[in-house]
Amino acid sequence: MPEPSLQEWFSRPDAELNGDPNWTGMHLRLLRALESGELRAAQRGDDGLWQAVTWVKRAILVGFRNSTMAMVEAEPAPFFDKTAYPVRSFTIDDKVRLVPGGSSIRRGAFVAPGVVVMPPAYVNVGAYVDAGTMVDSHALVGSCAQIGKNVHLSAGAQIGGVLEPANASPVVVEDGAFIGGLCGVFEGVVVRERAVLAAGVVLTSATIVHDLVHGLERRGEIPAGAVVVPGMRPARGDFAEARGLSVAAPLIVKYRDERTDASTALEGALR
């Protein structure tokens, strides 16, 4: 009898998956498929929209349920984590530049050749980091986040993970985007190709982004080539008005063209 596919096996009801004696072998197959890029937790359709691959995310969640806590020896103190997702190891043949100093990449994460990870940084299970991307110091690539080619995640950038619910689309940063220092991108926001986020921009699915170029409001997605800077708008209500209070309001102040790199576009936008 042929071995079932990963999708067939992990698409069974939870009651059948929990405690199945074959889980260990199937879980190792899942980890290898994720790490090779054969499987992804989200995919872009022909229409350009990103959708979660629900069964893959569900399979990752099964790993947390079916494994136990264990001590991981380390200096100066040990760690304690689920046995299903230990730290991933690399060889020189992987051509990943993992700089010494405390970074950690969990098993089940895809990291392409040519990626640079500066310490300390963290890449969680289910994440996809494509070729030529820089993950700078204190940056996070959360569970199932999808990072394209030649992306720059500056120091302190936080790319949130969206593992639960399984049908929720994770955060996506497409090819050539620049994410400035101390930025935060959360709750399934999509940053399209070659977009630029200036330092300190924080985006959630509910964040209103004011597009000053086109005179409209956006939520959940930053268009291709957009240059976004932090902004403020007056808070509503008598209490806020009496005290001159404001709330954050990211602003799209310009769009890159093919001749402007990210640093040039950002420098011009901030002047």
Secondary structure, 3 states (H helix, E strand, C coil): CCCCCHHHHHCCCHHHHCCCCCHHHHHHHHHHHHHHCCCCCEEECCCCCEEECHHHHHHHHHHHHCCCEEEECCCCCCEEEECCCCECCCCHHHCCEECCCCCEEECCCEECCCCEECCCCEECCCCEECCCCEECCCCEECCCCEECCCCEECCCCEECCCCCCCCCCCCEECCCCEECCCCEECCCCEECCCCEECCCCEECCCCCEEECCCCEEECCEECCCEEEECCEEECCCHHHHHHCCEEECCEEEEECCCCCCHHHHHHHHHC
